[in-house]
Each structure stands twice: as structure tokens, then as C-alpha cells.
Amino acid sequence: MKLYDYAMAPNPRRVRIFLAEKGIEIPVEQVDLRERQNVGDDYLAINQYGTVPLLELDNGKHICESIAICRYFEAVQPDPALMGSDPEEQARIEMFQRLVELNGLMPAGEAFRNSHPAFEGRGMAGPLTMAQSPDLAERGTIRVGKFFEKLDNELKNKEFIAGDKYSIADITGLVAIDFAGWSKLVPTDSQVNLKAWYDRVNARPSAKA
Ligand SMILES: N[C@@H](CCC(=O)N[C@@H](CS)C(=O)NCC(=O)O)C(=O)O
């Protein structure tokens, strides 16, 4: 088994944090996105989408998509549960994970990819050549601001995003906020619930993964 990773990239970090929380260690191979190794023939042969993370199983098969990879490890090693333990909790955690991914992580990516000079011609992750879109960067920036507002509101009376337990929703939330910071998008001082939650999850040893 091996995880194809890129240490600087946000999505593989979600998997690394998840594994650290579970205390699982597996071999890791770096795919250098700056050198465009992810769109070389060798990598595309195992993942035609040209993205990381990618999990290679012992049977030689592959699983891409961060949450699918996390789902695999949750099934292999249920403790500690990071995706819920009963039907309602599972649905609630999935709901928040998805909300944070769609409204925080993806807009943070839109803002960054569509404005940073290093991503010229790389408006989309993977092998497609796609021009940057300043409109998408602007839209991403606005949406990240709205996301901070909503998350601050959500965290008014809760320790973690999905309730009283740390979960995959917090992992995606932490990674989304750090990624937004690459575009200098940060919570405001008045977003005290969000900031307190951030400090809580960022203080966990897994945040360094
Ligand atoms: N939804 C995918 C997104 C994967 C993704 O976009 N990964 C980025 C790194 S954070 C990537 O591989 N980028 C390749 C590129 O920029 O060409 C997941 O969660 O795994």
C-alpha cells in the first residue's frame, strides 16, 4: 500500500491529517506538482485525472478522491470514528464535510488557482490546459468571505463543526482555512467562534501532517 502525495498541496493533507488522527502510517510517494509529474504518462496511467492524493492498494488497484480514501481507512480501522458512529451522526458529518468542501475548500482553490502566476494555463487541476479566469478568482474570494461568516455562525454553540466530536468536517475546514490564507483570505477579528475553533483544531498534533 502507498499514498501518492504532494506535501504542499491541500487535498492530500486532508488524508494525512485523517491518517495521523487514526495513528495509521503508510508509505508515501511524492508526486511533484510543480514539476508537473502528475500529468506525466506514468502517473496518468494510474490516475487519468492527474490529481493527488491517490491510494495504491496492496492488490495494485487505486483509489483517488480524498474523502473516498478516508472512507476506506475509516472502514479498515473504525477507531477513532471520524465519519460518525450512528446513522444520524454519519449523515450530519457527511453534510458538514460536503458543505465545507463546496463552500470553503473549492472557492479557496478557485481564488488561488485563478490568480497566482504559477498557475497560468492551469485553471483546473489535472491534465487539462485551461486559462485562468479573473472572474472565478473574484467569485472565489467573495465565497470564501461568506463561508467564514457561515462557519462562524455554525460554531456559535459547538466545539466542532458537526457537533461535540472532532470529525472529517473539521479536517476539511482546517485545510480550507489554511488554503484560503494562501490568497490572504483570513477570518475577521469579530469571527470569534471561528477563530477559537481554528485554534482548537490547529493545536492537535495531526494538524502538522
Ligand atoms: N476532489 C479531489 C481534488 C484533488 C486535487 O485537486 N488535488 C490537487 C492538489 S490539492 C491536484 O492534484 N492538483 C494537480 C494540478 O494542480 O494539476 C480530492 O479531494 O482528492
The ligand as a MOL file (V3000), in Angstrom:
LIG
                    3D

  0  0  0     0  0            999 V3000
M  V30 BEGIN CTAB
M  V30 COUNTS 20 19 0 0 0
M  V30 BEGIN ATOM
M  V30 1 N -11.5340 16.3750 -5.1840 0
M  V30 2 C -10.1720 15.9340 -5.2580 0
M  V30 3 C -9.2870 17.1140 -5.5920 0
M  V30 4 C -7.8620 16.6860 -5.8610 0
M  V30 5 C -6.9970 17.8700 -6.2810 0
M  V30 6 O -7.4550 18.8240 -6.9330 0
M  V30 7 N -5.7220 17.8130 -5.9200 0
M  V30 8 C -4.7960 18.8420 -6.3110 0
M  V30 9 C -3.8040 19.0800 -5.1990 0
M  V30 10 S -4.5770 19.8460 -3.8080 0
M  V30 11 C -4.0520 18.3820 -7.5390 0
M  V30 12 O -3.8030 17.1990 -7.6840 0
M  V30 13 N -3.6630 19.3070 -8.4050 0
M  V30 14 C -2.9960 18.9560 -9.6200 0
M  V30 15 C -2.7660 20.1440 -10.5020 0
M  V30 16 O -2.7220 21.2550 -9.9910 0
M  V30 17 O -2.6080 19.9230 -11.6990 0
M  V30 18 C -9.7650 15.2750 -3.9340 0
M  V30 19 O -10.3550 15.6040 -2.9040 0
M  V30 20 O -8.9030 14.4070 -3.9280 0
M  V30 END ATOM
M  V30 BEGIN BOND
M  V30 1 1 1 2
M  V30 2 1 2 3
M  V30 3 1 2 18
M  V30 4 1 3 4
M  V30 5 1 4 5
M  V30 6 2 5 6
M  V30 7 1 5 7
M  V30 8 1 7 8
M  V30 9 1 8 9
M  V30 10 1 8 11
M  V30 11 1 9 10
M  V30 12 2 11 12
M  V30 13 1 11 13
M  V30 14 1 13 14
M  V30 15 1 14 15
M  V30 16 2 15 16
M  V30 17 1 15 17
M  V30 18 2 18 19
M  V30 19 1 18 20
M  V30 END BOND
M  V30 END CTAB
M  END
